[in-house]
């Protein structure tokens, strides 16, 4: 037997329609918000540690609030803000870790090359 056909009714209120649109575009809106935050950082040049601390605080507060607020438009907005803060915090960490791994690899290769060169010299 096949699964029965399910038809979803359109939300009746404008608020529910907005909630449905936000929920479907949550990641895109979070990315746009994170991009705006990065552009604001580049333009106004605030303190990087202060901004990172503020992003972590906003992340924690928005997740705490989103888990306590009942389902609805406010909860979806809080999750969008939380995801944007994760993006803002995680990307510099990933890039920094990549640079660190690259530097460690370069040092290991240089030490290996020096060891090989010293061995051939003897």
C-alpha positions as CSV (number, residue, x, y, z in Angstrom):
1,X,0.0,0.0,0.0
2,X,1.2,3.5,-0.7
3,X,1.2,6.3,1.8
4,X,-1.9,8.4,1.9
5,X,-1.8,11.9,0.3
6,X,-1.4,14.6,2.8
7,X,-2.5,18.2,2.1
8,X,-1.4,20.9,4.5
9,X,-3.7,23.8,5.0
10,X,-2.3,27.3,4.6
11,X,-1.8,29.1,7.9
12,X,-4.9,31.2,8.6
13,X,-3.2,34.2,10.2
14,X,-0.5,36.6,8.8
15,X,1.6,35.8,11.8
16,X,1.6,32.1,11.1
17,X,2.4,32.7,7.4
18,X,5.4,34.8,8.5
19,X,6.5,32.1,10.9
20,X,6.3,29.5,8.1
21,X,8.4,31.7,5.8
22,X,11.0,32.3,8.5
23,X,11.2,28.7,9.4
24,X,11.9,27.7,5.8
25,X,14.5,30.4,5.3
26,X,16.2,30.1,8.8
27,X,19.7,29.3,7.6
28,X,19.7,31.9,4.8
29,X,18.5,34.6,7.1
30,X,21.1,33.6,9.7
31,X,23.8,33.8,7.0
32,X,22.7,37.2,5.9
33,X,22.7,38.4,9.6
34,X,26.2,37.0,10.1
35,X,27.4,38.7,6.9
36,X,26.0,42.0,8.1
37,X,27.7,41.6,11.4
38,X,31.1,40.9,9.7
39,X,30.6,43.9,7.4
40,X,29.9,46.1,10.4
41,X,33.0,44.7,12.1
42,X,35.1,45.5,9.0
43,X,33.7,49.0,8.6
44,X,33.7,50.2,12.2
45,X,36.7,48.2,13.5
46,X,35.6,47.5,17.1
47,X,37.7,45.5,19.4
48,X,37.8,41.9,18.2
49,X,37.9,40.2,21.6
50,X,35.0,42.4,22.8
51,X,33.0,41.6,19.7
52,X,33.7,37.8,20.1
53,X,32.7,38.0,23.7
54,X,29.5,39.8,22.8
55,X,28.7,37.2,20.1
56,X,29.1,34.4,22.6
57,X,26.9,36.1,25.1
58,X,24.2,36.8,22.5
59,X,24.5,33.2,21.4
60,X,24.0,31.8,24.9
61,X,21.1,34.2,25.7
62,X,19.3,33.6,22.5
63,X,19.6,29.8,22.9
64,X,18.4,30.0,26.5
65,X,15.5,32.2,25.5
66,X,14.6,30.1,22.4
67,X,14.3,27.0,24.5
68,X,12.0,28.7,27.0
69,X,9.8,30.6,24.7
70,X,6.7,28.7,23.3
71,X,6.5,27.9,19.6
72,X,5.9,31.0,17.5
73,X,7.5,33.9,15.7
74,X,9.7,35.1,18.5
75,X,11.2,31.6,19.0
76,X,12.0,31.4,15.3
77,X,13.7,34.8,15.4
78,X,15.7,33.8,18.4
79,X,16.9,30.7,16.6
80,X,17.9,32.8,13.6
81,X,19.9,35.1,15.8
82,X,21.5,32.1,17.6
83,X,22.6,30.4,14.3
84,X,24.0,33.7,13.1
85,X,26.1,34.0,16.2
86,X,27.4,30.4,15.8
87,X,28.5,31.4,12.3
88,X,30.2,34.6,13.5
89,X,32.0,32.7,16.3
90,X,32.8,29.4,14.4
91,X,34.3,30.7,11.2
92,X,37.2,32.6,12.7
93,X,37.9,29.6,15.0
94,X,37.9,27.2,12.0
95,X,40.1,29.6,9.9
96,X,42.5,30.1,12.9
97,X,42.7,26.3,13.4
98,X,43.4,25.8,9.7
99,X,46.2,28.4,9.8
100,X,47.6,26.8,13.0
101,X,47.5,23.3,11.4
102,X,49.2,24.7,8.3
103,X,52.0,26.3,10.4
104,X,52.6,23.1,12.4
105,X,52.7,21.1,9.2
106,X,55.2,23.6,7.7
107,X,57.5,23.4,10.8
108,X,57.4,19.6,10.7
109,X,58.3,19.6,7.0
110,X,61.1,22.0,7.5
111,X,62.5,20.0,10.4
112,X,62.3,16.8,8.3
113,X,64.0,18.5,5.3
114,X,66.8,19.8,7.6
115,X,67.2,16.3,9.1
116,X,67.4,14.7,5.6
117,X,69.9,17.4,4.4
118,X,72.0,16.9,7.5
119,X,72.1,13.2,6.9
120,X,73.2,13.5,3.3
121,X,75.9,15.9,4.3
122,X,77.7,13.4,6.5
